[in-house]
Amino acid sequence: MVELLFHILLFLISSSAFYLFGDLIIENLIKTCRVLRWKEFVISFLAIALPVSLPDLLVGILAALKKIPELSLGDVAGGNIVDLTLAVAVTILFGKKELELESRLVRQSSIFVTFAAILPLVLILDGTLSRADGLSLLLFLIFYFMWFFSEKEKFEKDYEKLEVVFKKETEFVFKNLGKVFLGILLLLFAAQGIITSAQFFSKYLNLPLILIGILIVGLGNALPETYLSVISARKNQGWMVLGNLMGSVIFCSTLVLGVVSIISPIEISKISHFETARIFLILSSLFFFIFLRTKRKITEKEALFLLFIYISFLIIEGLIK
């Protein structure tokens, strides 16, 4: 019992550290991007979604080095399902009544998001996400970045009001990047705590690591972007919500799984658990895309349907267990 309480506390502290240090990283990256005069969606996509995905990447790398890469696969699959269903639903229900698709950049990015979420599921149909598959995922990310950075006007914006007056912009940027680097180092320790507690829960509950990743680690790592999305929605910053959630899905599906599978190919030993996650991830991706593209917004009713998908996923996973 003492050991169980210790690992529960370790998991909670590590998850809290992800939020605290992730917030430090996000704050300083946003300030840096504003110095560069980047547009809002780009800021949310690069300066928020990428740092928010760092816990998944660090957990994945450590898991791969420990030869348990299936934990990372479960983490990414579970986290993506949360981002595309629960996070969207909670954001709309508690933040604002509708989530609008405001720009051409966001509309086009939604296509990449859907493809990125499904691509690893296709590559692993043979039962293994190999090093070649990992390289394919990274190449897809590079292709997306080439498109994303192709038009200069996507980034430039004249901010009428800035919260901070930057007199020495270069010095300011390096100072902020130093804080970002410190935050990443601290996240490494938190990631190790997540790995240790996940391994314990797997043995204690007699559950496969991939299921622990799907239901526990994935949800825990997805909570920061869910929280940020709700806060952004309440401030009428729909661009930040979409950039945050869509960017997180792309980075986790390509960068995280690509790096992890190159370090240690992922083999699926418990097909039943991952098959359920695979089906619901496909459903989540498709309905998110359809709802976002049909009327260029996700309504309150559609948010409730996405919430229903997530609850159904939890129930079916529980019944399989």
N, C-alpha and C positions, 0 to 999 in steps of 0.2 A: 504493500500500500504506500509506504514511504517513497519507494522508487517511482511508482506511478504518479504521485503528487509532484515529485521533483521534475519529471519529464513534462507534465502538464504545465507547470510553472515555467520551465525552460522554453517550451513552445510559445507560450503567451508572451514572455519577455522578448524572445527573438522576433516574433511577429510585430510587437510594439516597436522594437528597434528598427525594423524595416520601415515602419511608418515615420518615425521620428527622423531617422537619418535620410530617408527618401525625401522628406519634406525639406531638409537642408539642401539636398542636391537640386531639387526642383526650383526652390526659391532663387538660388544663385544662377542656375541655368537660364531662368526666365529673365533675370536682370541682364545677363550677357546677351541674350537674343534681342532684348530691347535696345541695347547699344547698337546692335547690327541692324536695327529697324526691320525685323522680320514680321510678317503678317501673323495674325492671331492663331489661325489654324496650324501654321507651321510651328509656332512656338509650342502649342499644345501637343503637336505630334512629335517633335524632336526633343523639346526641353522638358516635357512631362512624361509622355508615353515611354520614351527610352529609359529614363531613370527609374520609372515605376516598374519596368521589366527587368531591371538589374537583379532584384532578389531571385527571380526565376532563373536568370542566367547563372548567378553564383551558386544557387542550389543545384542547378543542372551540372555545372562543371565539377563541383565537389562530389555529386552523386556518380558522375561518370568516372572520376578518378578512383572512387571506391568500388567500381564495377557494379553499381546498381542504377544504371541509367533509366530503367523503367520508372523510377520515382519521378524523374524529370518529365517523361512522357505523360504520366498521370497528372502531374502538376500543370503542365501546359494545356492538356485536354480539359481538365476540370476548370482551370482559370479562364479559358476561352469561352466555355459554356456560361460561366458566371458573367463575364463581360458582355456577352451578346444577349443574355436573357435577364438575369436577376439585376445586374447593374443598370441596364437600360430601364427596366420596369421600375426599380426603386427611384431612379433619377426623375422619371416622368411623374410618378405618383406622389413623390414627396418634394420634388424640386420645381417642376413646371408641368403644365398639362400636355404640352406637345414638344417634340424635339424636331426642329426643322432642318432640312438639308439646304443650306444657304448658298453655297457656291459651287461652281463647276469643278474646282479642285476636290472638294469633299465628295461630290457625286462620282467623279472618276476614281477616287481613292476607294470608294465602297466596293468597286469591282475587284480591286486588288485584295481588299480585306477578305472577301468571300473566297477568292481563289487561294489565298495564303492559308486560310483556316482549313480548307479541304485538301490541299496538296499533300501534307504529311500523311493524311489518312489514305490517300491513294498510293503513295510510295511504300507504305507499310503493309499493303495487301498481301505481300508474299511472306509476312510474318516477321520481317526484319527491316529496320531502318538502318541501312548500311552507310558506310563512309561515302560511297558514291551518292546515295540519297541525300546525305547531309550536305555534300558539296552542291547538289542541285538546289537545295533550299537556300543556301547562301548566294548562289548565282541569281536566284529569283529576287532576293532582297537587293542585290546590286542592280539588277535591271529596274526594279521599282525606284531605287534611289536615282538612277540615271534619268528616269522620267520625271521624278519629283523635283529634281534640281534643274531640269532642262530650261524652264522659263524663269528668267530673272524677276519678272514682275510678281511672281508668286510669293516672293520673299520681302520685297521692299515695301515699306509703309511709313508714312510720315505721321508720327505720333504727335498729336496736338498738345497732349498733357502727359508728362512723365512724372512719376512719383519721386524720382531721384534725378538731380541735375548732375550729369557726368562731365566733370572737368578734365579728368585724366582718364580717358576711356581705355587706353591700353593697360594702364596699371590696374584699373578697375576690373577688367576682364581677367587678367592673370590672378588677381586676388580671389575672384569668385571661383575660377577653375581650381584654385588650390583647395578651397573649401569643398568643392565637388569631389576632388581626389580623396580628401580626408573622409568624406561621407562614404565613399566606395570601400575604403579600407575597413571602416567600422561595420559595413554591411557584410563583409566577409566573415566576421565573427558571428553575426546573427545567422548567416546561412549555415554555418557549422552547427549551430544550435538546432536549427530546423531539421537538418539531416539526422542528427543524433536522436532527437525526439521521435521522428518519423520511423526510424528503424526500431525503436523500442515499442511504439504503438503497433507496428506490424507484427512483432513477436507476441506482445501481450494480448492483442485482440485476435491473433491467428488470422490475419488478413494479409493478402498479397500487397507488396509495396506499391504497385501501380494503383490499387484501390485507395490506399492511404493518400497517395499523391492526388488522385482525382477528387476525393471527398474532403480531405482535411487541408493538405498543403496548398492545393489549387485555390480553395476558397479563401484561405488565410492570405495568400499572396495577391488575390484579386480585391480584397477589401480596401486597400488604399485608393485604387482608381475609382472604386465605387463611391467612396467618401468624397473624393475630389470632384466627381461628376455631379453629385447632389449639391455640393456647395456652389459649383460653377453654374448649375441650372438655376439656383435661387438668385444668383447675381445676373441672370439673363445672358449668360455666356455659353450659348449652345455650341459655338465653335470649339470651345475647350472640351466640352463633354465628348463630342464626336472625335476630335483629334486624340484625346486621351484614350478612349476605348478602342478606336480603330487602330491606332498606333500600337497599343499594347498587344492586340491580336496578331498583327503583322510581325512585330519583333519576336514575340514568343514562338510563333509558328515557324519562323524562318531562322532567325539568328540563334535563339536558344536551342531548338532541336537540331539545327545544322551543326553547331559547335559540339553539342553533346554527342551526337551520333558519330562525328569524326573522331572524337576522343575514344568513345566506346559504343560500338553499334548496339542498337536497342532491339532485343528479341522479346516477343510477346509470349509469355508462358501461360498466363491466365486469360485465354481468349474471351471468355464470357464477360468479364468485367470491362475489358477494353471495347468489346463490340458494342456494348450498351452506350458507352461514352462516345464511340465513333458515330453511331446512329443519331444521338441527340446533338452532337456537335454539328453534323451536317444539317439537321433540322433547324438548329439555332442560327447557323450561318445563312441558310436560304431564306428563312422568314425575316431575319434582320434586314437582308438585302431587299427582299420584296417590299416590306413595309416602308423602308427608307426611300425606295425608288418610285413607288406607285404614285403617291401624292406629295413626294419630296418631304415627307415628315412622318414621324411615328406618333400616333395618337394614344390617348389614355386607354382605349379599348384594346389596341394592339399591344400596349405595354402589359395589360392583364393577361393577354394570350401568351406573351413571352414568359411571364411569371409562371403561368400554368405549365409551360414546357419544362422549366427548371424544377418545379415541384414534382412533376411526373418523372423526371430523370432521377431524383432522389428516391422516390417510392420504388421504382423499378430496380434500382441498384440495391436497395434494401431487401427487396423480395428475392433477388438473385442470391444475395448473401445467405 
